[in-house]
Amino acid sequence: MGMDDKMENAKDENVGKAKAAAGEATGDEKMRAEGKNQETKGNLKSAGEKAKDAFKK
C-alpha cells in the first residue's frame, strides 16, 4: 500500500461527498446514500492506512 492507495482513498472520499451533495440537491435519496457509502469507504481505508503508517514508525 502506497501513495496510489492514499490517492484512491481520497478520490473515494471526494467523489462520495460530491455524489451525496448532488443527491441531496436533487432529492435523489439513492444517489445520496451511495455517495455517503463511498465517502465512508474512503474514510475507513484512509484510517487503516494511517494506522499502518503509525505502526511502521
Contacts in CASP RR format, 6 or more apart in sequence:
PFRMAT RR
TARGET T0000
AUTHOR 0000-0000-0000
METHOD contacts of the structure
MODEL  1
MGMDDKMENAKDENVGKAKAAAGEATGDEKMRAEGKNQETKGNLKSAGEK
AKDAFKK
1 49 0 8 1.000
1 52 0 8 1.000
2 49 0 8 1.000
5 45 0 8 1.000
5 49 0 8 1.000
6 46 0 8 1.000
6 49 0 8 1.000
8 45 0 8 1.000
9 42 0 8 1.000
9 43 0 8 1.000
9 45 0 8 1.000
9 46 0 8 1.000
9 49 0 8 1.000
10 42 0 8 1.000
10 46 0 8 1.000
12 38 0 8 1.000
12 39 0 8 1.000
12 41 0 8 1.000
12 42 0 8 1.000
12 45 0 8 1.000
13 38 0 8 1.000
13 39 0 8 1.000
13 42 0 8 1.000
13 43 0 8 1.000
13 46 0 8 1.000
15 35 0 8 1.000
15 38 0 8 1.000
16 34 0 8 1.000
16 35 0 8 1.000
16 36 0 8 1.000
16 38 0 8 1.000
16 39 0 8 1.000
17 35 0 8 1.000
17 39 0 8 1.000
18 35 0 8 1.000
19 31 0 8 1.000
19 32 0 8 1.000
19 34 0 8 1.000
19 35 0 8 1.000
19 38 0 8 1.000
20 31 0 8 1.000
20 32 0 8 1.000
20 34 0 8 1.000
20 35 0 8 1.000
20 36 0 8 1.000
20 39 0 8 1.000
22 28 0 8 1.000
22 31 0 8 1.000
22 32 0 8 1.000
23 29 0 8 1.000
23 31 0 8 1.000
23 32 0 8 1.000
23 35 0 8 1.000
24 32 0 8 1.000
END
